[in-house]
């Protein structure tokens, strides 16, 4: 099965209940102290989602994401990535990127 891995910082969401439908896909949870950030403590959930669930969940996460944050899901087996970026009250729509062998990520 082609699952997508993504981590979501709970503090990045204006409505954490937007994760209710995918909480059954949590594979790890952790807390990080971030003393230099606006949010001093981050509660992070890692998910492993089937592709159809990612596609269905992206619009929900778009509306719940706070300004200045991003969410991504990457494929475990294919060169595919979905990203949501929200900056200053403007949502840069979720988009999928297919990465070929020549693409370099810095």
C-alpha positions in Angstrom: 0.0 0.0 0.0 1.2 3.5 -0.8 0.9 5.5 2.4 1.8 9.1 2.9 3.7 10.2 6.0 3.1 13.6 7.5 3.6 15.4 10.8 1.2 18.0 12.1 1.9 20.4 14.9 -1.3 20.8 16.9 -0.5 24.4 17.7 -0.5 25.2 13.9 -4.3 24.5 13.8 -7.0 26.9 14.8 -9.3 23.9 15.2 -7.5 20.7 16.4 -10.7 18.8 16.0 -10.1 18.9 12.3 -7.8 15.9 12.9 -10.5 13.8 14.4 -11.2 11.9 11.2 -7.5 10.9 10.8 -6.5 10.3 14.4 -6.8 6.6 13.9 -3.8 6.9 11.5 -1.4 8.3 14.2 1.8 6.3 14.3 3.8 8.6 16.7 3.2 11.5 19.1 5.8 13.7 20.7 6.2 17.0 22.6 9.0 19.4 21.7 10.1 22.5 23.7 10.7 25.4 21.4 11.8 28.3 23.6 12.6 30.6 20.7 9.3 30.2 19.0 6.0 32.0 19.6 4.4 28.7 20.6 6.9 27.5 23.3 5.7 23.9 23.3 4.7 21.9 20.2 2.5 18.8 20.3 3.4 16.8 17.2 1.5 13.9 15.7 2.9 11.7 12.9 0.4 10.1 10.6 0.6 7.4 8.0 -2.3 7.9 5.6 -3.5 6.1 2.5 -3.5 8.5 -0.5 -7.3 8.8 -0.8 -7.5 9.9 2.9 -4.8 12.5 2.2 -6.8 13.9 -0.7 -10.0 14.0 1.3 -8.2 15.6 4.3 -6.3 18.4 2.6 -9.2 20.8 2.2 -10.1 20.3 5.9 -6.6 21.1 7.0 -6.4 24.1 4.6 -9.3 25.8 6.5 -7.9 24.9 9.9 -4.2 25.9 9.4 -3.1 29.1 11.1 -1.1 31.8 9.3 2.7 31.2 9.0 2.5 27.4 9.2 2.7 24.5 6.7 1.7 20.8 6.5 3.1 18.2 4.2 2.6 14.5 3.4 5.1 12.5 1.4 4.8 9.1 -0.2 6.7 6.3 1.3 7.1 4.5 -2.0 6.6 7.0 -4.8 8.1 10.4 -5.6 5.0 12.4 -4.6 4.5 15.2 -2.0 1.5 17.2 -0.9 2.0 20.6 0.8 -0.2 23.2 2.3 1.3 26.6 3.1 -0.6 29.4 4.8 0.9 32.9 5.0 -0.7 36.2 6.0 -4.4 35.3 5.5 -3.8 33.8 2.1 -3.8 30.1 1.5 -1.4 28.9 -1.0 -3.5 26.0 -2.3 -2.5 22.5 -1.6 -0.5 21.1 -4.4 1.1 17.8 -5.3 4.7 17.6 -6.6 6.1 14.6 -8.4 9.8 14.4 -7.9 11.9 12.7 -10.5 15.4 11.4 -10.2 16.9 14.7 -11.3 15.2 16.9 -8.7 17.4 18.0 -5.9 16.0 19.1 -2.5 18.3 21.5 -0.6 
